[in-house]
C-alpha cells in the first residue's frame, strides 16, 4: 500500500540515518522537549474532556519541566512522580460523542480515523509551535516527525516479523487502542528501542515513562 511505500522509501531511511548520527541522550532530550510541548495540548484536552485532576497535573508538568528541566529537555516531572496524561483532540471529540468513522491512513501522520483526522487540525492549533515564525514552525515539525519515527523503528521491525497482512494488523490494532483510550484505559505503551538491553527492566520503565 502507499503508506507502506512511503515509510520504506522516505521516513524509515531518514529515521535510521538520524539514529545513526544522533547519540541516544540527545534523542531522549529531543523526545522530552516535544513531549513538554505536547503537554500544553494535553492540558487543554484534559480540560475539554472534563478531567480536572489530569489537567492540573499536566499544567504542573509543563511548569516544572520548562523551568527546572531546561525548557523540557529533561523530564524532571516524571522523576518527581507527576504522571503524563497523553490525550488529543480526537479523543476529546470521542468524549463528546463524535463517532470514529472510517479508518484512514494520513500522509506523515499514519493510522487514523475520520474523527481523529479532524482532531489533527485541533491538535495543530493546540501546539505552541504552531504560533512560531514559519521557518521555526516547519523546522520543529520536521524534527518531531523524524524523531518520532526513530522511536518507532523497533515497532516497525516487530510488525514486519509478526503480521502477514500489515494493513489489517495496523488498522485493527489502532482501532482497538483508540477505543481502549476513549473508555478510560491507561496510556502506557511498550518500548521498542532497539538499543536497550532486555536484562534491564528498570531502565526500560524509566524510558517508557519519559516518552509518555
Backbone as a ProteinNet text record, in pm:
[ID]
protein_1_A
[PRIMARY]
XXXXXXXXXXXXXXXXXXXXXXXXXXXXXXXXXXXXXXXXXXXXXXXXXXXXXXXXXXXXXXXXXXXXXXXXXXXXXXXXXXXXXXXXXXXXXXXXXXXXXXXXXXXXXXXXXXXXXXXXXXXXXXXXXXXXXXXXXXXXXXXXXXXXXXXXXXXXXXXXXXXXXXXXXXXXXXXXXXXXXXXXXXXXXXXXXXXXXXXXXXXXXXXXXXXX
[TERTIARY]
83.4	0	87.2	27.8	104.4	167.8	100.9	158.2	280.9	282.3	398.3	514.5	487.5	593.5	654	569.8	619.1	710.6	670.6	751.7	883.6	879.6	1000.1	1097.5	1046.7	1132.5	1177.1	1103.5	1135.2	1154.1	1046.7	1051	1149	1145.3	1230.9	1379.6	1425.7	1567.4	1610.5	1524.8	1556.7	1571.9	1481.1	1486.4	1613.3	1650.4	1770.9	1896.1	1896.9	2010	2021.5	1908.5	1905.4	1954.7	1912.9	1954.8	2104.2	2157.2	2298.9	2389.7	2345.2	2432.9	2400.1	2291.6	2249.6	2261.7	2341.1	2355.9	2221.3	2207.5	2082.2	2041.8	2134.3	2093.3	2035.9	2091.8	2039.7	1900.1	1878	1743.7	1642.1	1684	1593.3	1559	1659.4	1634.6	1535.9	1550.4	1457	1316.5	1306.5	1175.9	1112.7	1191.1	1139.1	1092.6	1168.9	1134.1	997.6	976.7	848.7	735.3	766.1	663.8	616.9	710.2	673.6	583.6	614.9	529	389.6	384.4	254.3	174.2	242	168.6	80.2	115	27.3	-106.3	-100.8	-223.4	-292.7	-214.9	-275	-354	-299	-370.1	-505.3	-503.8	-628.3	-729	-682.8	-775.4	-829	-747.6	-798.8	-905.3	-888.5	-992	-1119.8	-1106.5	-1222.8	-1291.7	-1217.2	-1275.1	-1331.2	-1324	-1378.1	-1295.5	-1162.3	-1071.5	-984.4	-1037.6	-965.1	-834.8	-833.1	-711.3	-599	-630.7	-530.9	-484.2	-577.8	-542.1	-444.6	-472.2	-384.1	-246.6	-243.5	-115	-35.4	-104.7	-36.7	17.8	-58.7	-11.2	112.6	113.1	229.3	350	326.2	435.1	500.8	419.9	473.9	557.5	505.1	576.9	710.2	706.2	827.9	931	888.2	983.4	1038.3	957.4	1004.5	1106.7	1080	1168.1	1288.2	1262.3	1370.4	1432.8	1362.1	1410.1	1472	1520	1589	1501.2	1381.6	1290.5	1225.9	1235.9	1173.6	1270.7	1399.4	1497.7	1514.8	1488.5	1496.7	1358.1	1312.7	1179.4	1187.4	1193.5	1201.8	1069.5	959.3	826.8	800.7	835.5	813.9	896.6	1021.6	1108.2	1052.6	977.1	918.6	782.8	739.2	613.7	490.7	509	394.4	370.2	266.2	243.4	203.5	233.9	196.1	61.2	-32.3	-165.5	-179.6	-134.9	-137.8	-279.9	-319.5	-450.6	-442.7	-551.3	-550.7	-693	-706	-837.6	-929	-872	-955	-1027.1	-955.8	-1019.2	-1118.5	-1090.2	-1185.9	-1316.5	-1306.4	-1427.4	-1500.9	-1425.5	-1488.3	-1560.1	-1500.5	-1564.7	-1695.6	-1700.6	-1822.5	-1925.4	-1893.8	-1989.8	-1974.6	-1869	-1847.5	-1798.9	-1864.7	-1821.4	-1688.2	-1617.6	-1484.8	-1490.4	-1590.9	-1598.4	-1501.5	-1482.8	-1398.1	-1250.3	-1177.9	-1033.7	-962.3	-860.2	-783.9	-634.8	-554.2	-408.5	-367.8	-324.1	-289.3	-140.5	-103.5	38.2	110.3	225.6	308.5	251.8	118.7	58.9	28	11.2	-9.5	-152.8	-172.9	-307.3	-395.1	-520.4	-612.7	-755	-849.4	-989.4	-1043.3	-1167.3	-1224.2	-1226.6	-1269.1	-1273.2	-1133.8	-1037.2	-902.1	-834.3	-873.7	-821.7	-865.9	-993.4	-1042.1	-969.2	-944.2	-874.8	-733.2	-669.8	-534.5	-530.9	-632.6	-637.7	-644.1	-725.1	-731.1	-599.2	-530.6	-401	-299	-305.2	-212.4	-232.1	-356.2	-383.5	-352.1	-348.3	-313.5	-163	-87.7	57.8	122	199.6	263.6	350.5	411	498	421.3	290	207.7	212.7	243.4	241	380.6	479.8	613.8	620.1	731.3	754.6	757.3	726.2	709.6	831.7	951.7	1072.1	1091.2	1072.2	1085.5	977.1	855.7	742.7	766.5	806.7	827.2	951.4	1054.2	1174.9	1144	1068.9	1034.1	942.1	851.1	762	842.9	939.1	1020.5	1103	1165.8	1246.1	1158.7	1040.5	949.4	906.8	875.7	834.3	946.6	1068.2	1180.3	1213.1	1211.5	1241.9	1136.6	1010.1	902.4	913.8	944.2	960.6	1078.8	1184.3	1301	1264.3	1183.1	1142.1	1057.3	1001.5	915	982.8	1115.1	1183.5	1167.8	1175.3	1158.5	1020.8	919	782.3	768.4	837.6	833.7	890.7	1003.5	1064.3	972.8	908.9	816.9	699	646.6	534.1	573.5	693.2	738.7	747.8	783.5	800.4	668.3	574.4	456	333	324.5	199.4	208.8	116.8	108	40.3	-61.5	-132.1	-109	-8.2	30.9	-81.7	-149.1	-256.2	-365.8	-412.9	-520.2	-472.9	-347.5	-292.8	-290.6	-236.2	-227.5	-366.3	-455.5	-592.1	-662.3	-657.9	-726.6	-661.5	-527.6	-457.3	-486	-487.3	-514.3	-655.9	-752.2	-892.2	-916.6	-857.7	-874.7	-806.1	-689.7	-615.4	-691.6	-745.2	-818.5	-945.5	-1014.3	-1133	-1096.5	-983.8	-935.2	-906.1	-840.1	-810.1	-937.4	-1031.7	-1155.4	-1239.4	-1232.1	-1312	-1238.4	-1128.1	-1061.2	-942.4	-887.5	-769.7	-645.7	-538.5	-412.9	-348.3	-241	-176	-33.7	2	136.1	148.3	256.9	284.5	417.7	437	565.8	676.9	801	916.8	972.3	1002.9	1056.4	1198.8	1267.9	1403	1496.7	1561.6	1648.1	1779.4	1815.8	1943.9	1940.1	1821.4	1811.4	1835.4	1894.8	1924.5	1800.9	1758.3	1637.4	1654.8	1777.1	1800.4	1793	1750.1	1745.2	1605.2	1511.5	1371.8	1352.3	1433	1414.7	1442.2	1546	1578.9	1471.3	1413.7	1304.4	1186.1	1156.2	1043.4	1065.1	1190.9	1222.7	1204.1	1255.4	1241.6	1096.3	1015.6	875.1	803.4	829.9	763.6	804.8	933.7	981.1	927.2	891.9	841.6	692.3	622.4	476	434.9
-118.5	0	123.7	242.8	366	407.6	380.8	420.1	337.4	209.4	124.7	170.9	204.8	251.4	380.6	472.3	598.6	576.4	484.9	456.4	393	296.4	224.6	313.8	400.7	476.5	611	668	801.7	806.1	780.8	802.4	708.9	581.4	485.7	511.3	535.9	568.1	694.6	796.8	918.4	889.5	809.1	774.9	698	603.1	524.3	611.1	704.5	795.7	886.8	937.6	1023.9	947.6	822.2	741.1	712.5	693.6	660	775.8	899.7	1014.9	1088.9	1051.4	1123.4	1033.7	1071.2	989.2	971.2	859.9	830.3	939.3	995	1102	1223.5	1254.2	1367.6	1337.1	1213	1175.4	1179.6	1136.9	1141.1	1285.2	1375.6	1516.4	1576.4	1539.7	1588.1	1535.6	1407.4	1348.5	1420.6	1444.8	1515.4	1655.7	1723	1859.8	1863.4	1773.4	1772.7	1717.9	1628.2	1584.4	1701.2	1788.1	1904.4	1998.2	2015.3	2097.2	2035.6	1904.8	1840.4	1837.7	1851.3	1857.7	1981.3	2086.7	2204.4	2164.7	2089.4	2038.9	1936.8	1854.5	1758.9	1830.2	1941.1	2019.6	2067.2	2126.9	2178.5	2067.5	1953.8	1844.2	1780.5	1771.9	1719.4	1811.7	1942.4	2036.7	2013.2	2002.3	1984	1850	1750.7	1619.6	1610.6	1719.6	1720.8	1639.9	1648.1	1575.8	1676.9	1736.7	1844.5	1798.9	1679.1	1632	1614.6	1548.1	1528.1	1661.7	1757.2	1888.4	1961	1959.4	2027.3	1961.3	1827.7	1757.5	1787	1796.6	1827	1968.9	2063.7	2201.8	2210.8	2134.7	2131.9	2070.7	1967.8	1907.2	2008.9	2084.7	2184.4	2287.5	2333.9	2434.8	2380.6	2260.8	2201.8	2171.1	2107.1	2069.9	2191.1	2294.6	2414.3	2489.3	2502.1	2581.2	2499.5	2381.1	2301.1	2204.2	2173.7	2077.5	2140.8	2264.6	2333.8	2342.5	2392.2	2407	2278.4	2174.1	2046.8	1941.4	1974.1	1876	1761.5	1788.6	1686.6	1669.5	1546.6	1518.5	1509.4	1624.6	1630.8	1588	1622.1	1597.1	1448.8	1365.7	1222.3	1166.9	1212.2	1167.9	1212.1	1323.4	1374.6	1311.8	1216.9	1147	1210.4	1297.5	1358.4	1282.1	1201.2	1118.9	1203.4	1152.1	1220	1166.5	1255	1216	1251	1159.9	1183	1170.9	1268.5	1265.7	1355.2	1371.6	1454.6	1497	1582.1	1637.3	1531.8	1428.3	1319.3	1248.5	1224.6	1163.5	1259.4	1389.8	1487.4	1480.3	1473.7	1459.5	1330.6	1222.7	1096.8	1107.5	1180.5	1202.4	1277.8	1367.5	1444	1364.5	1240.4	1155.6	1148.8	1207.6	1201.4	1060.6	990.6	854.4	856.4	743	735.5	749.2	690.1	694.2	595.8	603.1	505.5	521	411.2	409.9	479.4	560.9	633.9	616.7	636	645.6	782.1	870.6	1006.7	1016.9	1088.5	1109.7	1171.8	1119.1	1162.3	1121.3	1134.4	1105.6	957.3	883.6	739.5	700.8	589.4	538.2	644.1	650	748.5	702.6	788.3	767.4	903	904.2	1033.2	1130	1081	1167.2	1214.5	1122.1	1159.8	1247.1	1229.3	1316.9	1460.4	1478.7	1612.4	1661.5	1568.5	1604.9	1653.1	1609	1655.1	1807.3	1864.4	2010.1	2077.5	2021.1	2075.9	2062.8	1950.1	1930.9	2033.3	2066.6	2165	2300.5	2341.2	2472.1	2473.7	2356.8	2348.8	2334.5	2319.6	2304.9	2443.2	2475.4	2607.9	2637.9	2535.7	2558.2	2616	2594.6	2646.4	2798.3	2862.8	3008.3	3069.7	2986.9	3037.4	3091.3	3158	3201.1	3078.9	3100.9	2989.8	2898.5	2956.2	2874.7	2786.6	2844.3	2766.8	2661	2697	2604.1	2479.4	2497.4	2382.1	2302.8	2371.1	2300.8	2210.7	2264.6	2185.8	2070.6	2093.2	1985.8	1872.4	1908	1806.5	1726.1	1794.4	1724.8	1631.6	1678.6	1597.8	1471.7	1484.5	1369.6	1267.2	1311.7	1219.6	1154.8	1233.9	1179.2	1077.4	1108.6	1015.8	887	900	781.1	697	762.1	690.5	609.4	667.8	597.2	474.2	467.1	355.2	254	264.5	169.8	25.8	7.1	-127.2	-182.9	-96.4	-140.1	-180.5	-109.6	-144.6	-283	-312.7	-444.7	-553.4	-525.9	-622.8	-648.2	-541	-554.4	-638.3	-615.7	-689.2	-839	-873.7	-1014	-1080.8	-1002.5	-1062.8	-1063.1	-970.9	-952.8	-1001.5	-1088.2	-1131	-1023.3	-961	-850.6	-725.8	-645.9	-531.2	-428.4	-403.4	-303.1	-342	-465.4	-510.8	-513.5	-555	-561.4	-422.7	-323.6	-186.4	-127.1	-150.1	-96.9	-147.4	-278.7	-336.1	-292.5	-290.9	-251.1	-105.6	-20.6	122	143	80	98.4	48.7	-65	-118.3	-29.3	20.9	108.4	237.6	299.5	425.2	402.7	292.4	263.1	240.3	174.3	149.1	281	374.3	504.4	583.8	575	651.6	605.4	477.6	423.8	425.9	500	520.8	432.8	368.3	285.4	369.1	303	372.5	409.7	491.1	534.4	482	377.5	322.3	232.3	245.3	163.1	92.1	-24.2	-92.6	-13.9	-32.1	32.9	-54.4	10.2	-63.6	-20.7	42.8	92.1	-25.3	-27.7	-138.8	-139.6	-25.6	-15.5	-66.9	-94	-126.9	-274.6	-302.8	-440.3	-499.6	-615.7	-677.4	-719.9	-720	-760.1	-643.2	-525.9	-407.9	-351.2	-419.1	-375.3	-239.9	-203.6	-76.1	38.2	23.1	127.6	141.5	29.2	35.6	111	86	153.1	303	344.2	485.5	549.8	481.8	534.8	542.7	443.8	441	560.3	586.5	698.3	830.1	841.9	967.5	997.5	893.5	915	930.1	919.2	933.4	1025.7
0	0	0	-27.3	-39.4	90.1	204.6	331.8	363.2	325.8	348.6	262.5	135.9	46.7	97.1	143.6	196.2	314.9	403.6	521	482.3	387.6	348.9	273.3	187.1	97.3	152.9	245.6	294.2	445.4	518.6	663.6	734.2	697.4	767.2	743.3	618.4	599	672.2	672.7	746.8	895.2	947.5	1089.5	1123.5	1038.3	1063.3	1054.5	959.5	949.8	1070.7	1115	1234	1356.8	1368.1	1481.6	1477.6	1356.8	1342.1	1381.6	1358.3	1382.9	1512	1578.5	1699	1820.7	1919.1	2040.8	2111.3	2181.4	2249.7	2349.8	2431.6	2524.6	2451.3	2333.4	2256.8	2204.4	2156.8	2109	2222.2	2341.8	2456.6	2492.6	2485.2	2514	2413.7	2285.8	2183.5	2209.8	2245	2277.4	2395.7	2500.1	2617.9	2581.7	2495.7	2455.4	2387.5	2291.7	2220.7	2308	2401.1	2496.5	2581.9	2620.2	2700.9	2621.2	2492.4	2406.4	2395.9	2375.8	2358.2	2487.7	2601.8	2728.8	2736.8	2662.3	2657.3	2595.5	2485.4	2425	2512.7	2583.9	2676.9	2785.5	2835.2	2936.9	2883.8	2763.9	2706	2682.6	2631	2603	2729.9	2834.5	2961.5	3019.7	3001	3044	2963.9	2832.4	2745.9	2768.2	2817.6	2846.9	2988.2	3064.2	3199.7	3297.7	3286.3	3375	3450.4	3556.5	3625.2	3690.2	3748.6	3814.5	3713.1	3601	3496.1	3439.4	3424.8	3370.9	3463.2	3593.4	3689.2	3691.7	3692.6	3693.3	3567	3454.7	3329.1	3330	3381.9	3391.3	3480.7	3589.3	3678.3	3607.4	3526.3	3449.7	3357.8	3286.8	3194.1	3270	3382.8	3460.5	3512.5	3568.5	3626.7	3518.9	3410.7	3306.4	3232.1	3215.6	3146.6	3230.6	3360.5	3448.1	3494.6	3549.4	3607.7	3506.8	3400.2	3301.9	3179.6	3193.5	3082.9	2958.3	2977.3	2864	2819.6	2901.2	2868.2	2820	2810.2	2763.6	2862.4	2990.4	3094.4	3154.6	3165.3	3219.4	3371.4	3435.7	3581.4	3644.1	3580.3	3637.4	3659.3	3562.1	3577.1	3692.1	3702.4	3811.9	3947.1	3948	4071.5	4102.2	4018.7	4046.1	3985.4	3884.9	3816.7	3687.2	3679.4	3559.4	3439.3	3320.8	3197.6	3150.1	3120.2	3076.6	2928	2843.6	2699.2	2645.9	2567.7	2503.6	2381.1	2310.5	2190.7	2158.7	2057.7	2025.6	1964.7	1902	1852.1	1964.7	2076.6	2193.6	2258.9	2251.4	2303	2225	2092.2	2009.4	2043	2066.9	2105.4	2238.4	2333.3	2463	2446.1	2348.9	2322.6	2242.5	2206	2136.6	1986.8	1930.8	1786.3	1749.5	1657.9	1620.7	1547.1	1553.2	1492.1	1340.8	1276.9	1131.7	1068.5	937.8	867.5	902.6	890	913.8	798.9	831.4	731.4	758.4	656.1	672.5	618.3	707.1	669.8	636.9	529.6	499.8	619.7	654.2	767.1	902.2	920.3	1050	1068.7	960.8	970.9	1002.1	1079.4	1107.3	1173	1130.6	1185.5	1156.3	1185.3	1150.8	1107.9	1058.7	1017.4	1135.6	1253.3	1372.4	1412.4	1412.5	1453.1	1348.6	1221.3	1117.5	1139.6	1175.5	1211.3	1335.6	1428.3	1551.8	1529.3	1418	1387.7	1375.6	1312.8	1298.4	1435.4	1525.5	1660.9	1732.2	1713.7	1778.2	1729.7	1601.2	1545.6	1611.6	1629.9	1690.1	1839.4	1903.3	2044.9	2067.4	1958.9	1968	1970.3	2074.1	2079.9	1958.5	1897.7	1781.8	1663.3	1659.9	1550.4	1544.4	1654.1	1660.5	1647.4	1614.4	1587.8	1444.6	1413.4	1275.9	1183.7	1057	963.2	958.2	948.6	936.8	1059.8	1178	1301.8	1312	1272.5	1283.4	1198.5	1073.8	986.1	1025.7	1072.6	1117.5	1236.1	1332.1	1450	1413.5	1319.4	1276	1213	1128	1062.5	1161	1255.4	1356.5	1439.3	1474.8	1556.5	1481.4	1352.5	1272.8	1265.2	1235.4	1222.6	1357	1463.4	1595.6	1638.7	1613.8	1649	1568.7	1439.4	1355.5	1401.9	1448.5	1500.1	1624.1	1711.1	1832.3	1802	1680.9	1644.7	1553.1	1534.8	1447.1	1496.3	1627.5	1682	1655.1	1661.4	1633.1	1487.1	1397.3	1255.6	1232.2	1297.3	1282.9	1337.4	1451.9	1510.4	1418.5	1358.8	1266.5	1145.3	1092.5	975.5	1003.3	1125.1	1161.1	1200.2	1256.3	1316.6	1227.4	1134.5	1061.5	917.9	878.4	739.7	655.7	710.9	644.8	729.1	693	775.4	786.5	674.6	676.3	774.9	766.9	855.7	1000.3	1021.2	1157.1	1220.5	1147.2	1200	1218.1	1120.7	1130.6	1256.4	1279	1394	1525.2	1527.2	1648.9	1681.7	1580.1	1601.7	1654.1	1589.8	1629.4	1772	1806.3	1942.1	2045.3	2009.5	2100.9	2128.6	2025.3	2042.9	2125.8	2103.4	2181.9	2327.4	2349.8	2486.4	2557.6	2488.8	2549	2574.5	2481.5	2493.8	2611.9	2645.5	2755.2	2888.1	2893.1	3022	3047.8	2945.5	2964.5	2986.1	3032.4	3053.9	2922.7	2930.2	2808.6	2796.7	2873.2	2864.9	2742.6	2670.2	2554.5	2574.1	2511.4	2525	2459.6	2507.3	2448.7	2337.5	2222.3	2109.1	2076.6	2172.5	2148.2	2125	2010	1973.3	2052.4	2113.6	2181.2	2322.5	2376.6	2517	2542.3	2658	2697.8	2762.9	2715.5	2769.8	2913.5	2964.7	3103.3	3198.5	3150.6	3236.2	3240.6	3310.3	3310.6	3375.3	3476.5	3542.7	3447.2	3362	3266.9	3161.1	3120.1	3023.4	3080	3206.2	3269.5	3273.5	3302.9	3308.4	3170.8	3064.4	2930.1	2886.8	2926	2891.6	2950.7	3080	3145.4	3086.2	3048.3	2996.1	2857.8	2784.3	2648.1	2642.1	2758.3	2758.3	2868.9
[MASK]
++++++++++++++++++++++++++++++++++++++++++++++++++++++++++++++++++++++++++++++++++++++++++++++++++++++++++++++++++++++++++++++++++++++++++++++++++++++++++++++++++++++++++++++++++++++++++++++++++++++++++++++++++++

